[in-house]
Amino acid sequence: MSLYHEAAKILDDVRGERVSIKSLVYGRKDWKTDSKTLFALATEAAKWSKVLSEVLERSGVLKVEKQLKPTLAVVLVHDLFLSKRGIALPASHGLNLAVSKHKVRLSAELTKARLRRGFATLDALRASINGRTSGPSGSDSGLIPENSVLAKRPRWIRINTLKTTLAQALASTFAEYEQVSRLSDVLEAPPRDAKILHIDEHIPDLIAISVGIDLTTSKAYRAGELILQDKASCFPAYLLDPQPGDGDVIDACAAPGNKTTHLAALSTTLPGETCNRGSENRVIACEKDATRSETLRKMLLLAGADRVVSVKARQDFMKMDPTTPEFANVKALLLDPSCSGSGIVGRDGVGIPIHLPNVDAEEGDTNVGRKRSKKRKRGRDDDPKTIPSEEDTAHTVDMSEEQPNIEEGEKLKSRLANLSAFQLRLLEHAMSFPTAQRITYSTCSIHAEENEHVVIRALYSAVARKCGWRIMKRHEQVEGMQRWHLRGHQNAVGVAFTALANEPGIDAEPLRPSDVAEVAEACIRCDKNGKDGTMGFFVAGFVRDVGPHLARLDAVHETAAQSAEADVDDWSGFDGD
Ligand SMILES: C[S@@+](CC[C@H](N)C(=O)[O-])C[C@H]1O[C@@H](n2cnc3c(N)ncnc32)[C@H](O)[C@@H]1O
């Protein structure tokens, strides 16, 4: 069996048997193709299956090439357009010919599918599909575990209070939904038909509905009133708790902008309210990547956050000078840097919904062997939408790398070491903003190296000690986060501290067991694929009591200058996210 037949078989089995791609690939030893290649193609084709099914249906190719089964067509078309090497078969091979001879038509449909989702380039669409999903993600961009029993998740929707209120949304878009008090009722509901809704008990203005319901065509979604955002991804802005009038907030790694719009909503007074602490806050959104900066702008515009947020597009956060007057009113920073993305559902092939083309579907406007219908109205294809797609926004999530997270051993260890060094540098830079009093640090990673270890290193860094940064303890956290049950791993905190204390030249005071417990308790985790219906996530808060420490401004300035000048080797993580 060829690579393509084997990958198609895996997709068929995943749909039929409801198991993960990973367990199918690695659970059998008799594949002819090497496991890594097979896993990569099956996972990528699954992620792209929604787009590719649309392309195949609209082209009508399957009606002509009857020997191509839908899954086989999806994996072949994936490689035709999305693999650098193209289809890994000789040009004269029957399977290659069956799709390659329709390349022009398929390519036209792929372009239309991309434009319908509002992406200017294939790379932008790719970044969204990889990133999300979560998001746009997806946290939800196609990685919704609609057809998986292993990963039950709801569709999380944050009501955008910059544009509407929860009460208004319940009375309009969700007027026909029955409210249920338990999230499990939503998770157990039949995917498509159940109009039931759960109001989240931790994050204000967040609701969960059945994952099978697509709201992206609803008026409210298109008006920017609803934001598809995983519950875990709402933790950082909520934990940072910016109040109207408190001062400016920096979102250091902002695109695609789910947390930025959340910050904007939290720091803005609602219509009819007045801000009694002086002027409203400004949110400063910094994003290094050019393409993602454009997605960020688009999302801010749609969410009505552009009036509150100033965008620093193509801006490396490490190169922002904390001492410039522009940042003199910055009181809080949200740091959500690139990470391994190991908490994102679907990275291991679990829970990726696989869409297949319907062979009998009506073709689009580029029918194979048919003339264009004169009756066809001008519409979707002629009018590329400017609204960020579900992949774009839902993924919110916070994606990172392009390849599934399947490395093990030394390779994974070295990648995590690089990532955590990069994340720590960004966190230390955030700590060097002279007037800042609160920081949240988050990742969508399940690895302690990117989470508790970074927190401990940051707490014992020179800048934290000079400026008086400490962990935001559980009892100091905003109410919903105090109640959240999953906390940091004590063992990971202890290991990180021991490693640090043993490093030559590190003057770390001994950490008592009660301190280890307190730091772990202060950290917040979310389980991937657990009963909470979230992706894997980590967030911790840092606070600084300004009084005595403002007297140390000189020290902060000095640290900031050193940080800006330091030879940052510019590890940018996996900016495919
Ligand atoms: C995990 S994503 C952020 C997701 C975002 N917070 C959200 O919720 O929509 C990380 C982002 O940081 C950006 N980034 C990485 N290094 C950066 C740096 N040094 N300065 C600014 N942005 C950076 C990446 O391009 C990527 O868009």
The ligand as a Gaussian input file, in Angstrom:
#p B3LYP/6-31G(d) Opt

LIG

0 1
 C        0.614000      32.179000      21.218000
 S        0.487000      33.404000      20.050000
 C       -0.476000      34.649000      20.815000
 C       -1.962000      34.387000      20.787000
 C       -2.754000      35.587000      21.255000
 N       -2.338000      36.033000      22.568000
 C       -4.265000      35.323000      21.272000
 O       -4.791000      34.993000      22.302000
 O       -4.897000      35.469000      20.229000
 C        2.097000      34.113000      20.146000
 C        2.294000      35.310000      19.225000
 O        3.478000      35.986000      19.624000
 C        4.137000      36.465000      18.491000
 N        5.530000      36.720000      18.903000
 C        6.534000      35.823000      19.071000
 N        7.651000      36.445000      19.496000
 C        7.348000      37.757000      19.620000
 C        8.102000      38.911000      20.014000
 N        9.382000      38.812000      20.355000
 N        7.481000      40.102000      20.002000
 C        6.166000      40.203000      19.652000
 N        5.420000      39.150000      19.247000
 C        6.003000      37.942000      19.237000
 C        3.943000      35.364000      17.485000
 O        4.112000      35.836000      16.160000
 C        2.497000      34.944000      17.763000
 O        1.613000      35.683000      16.967000

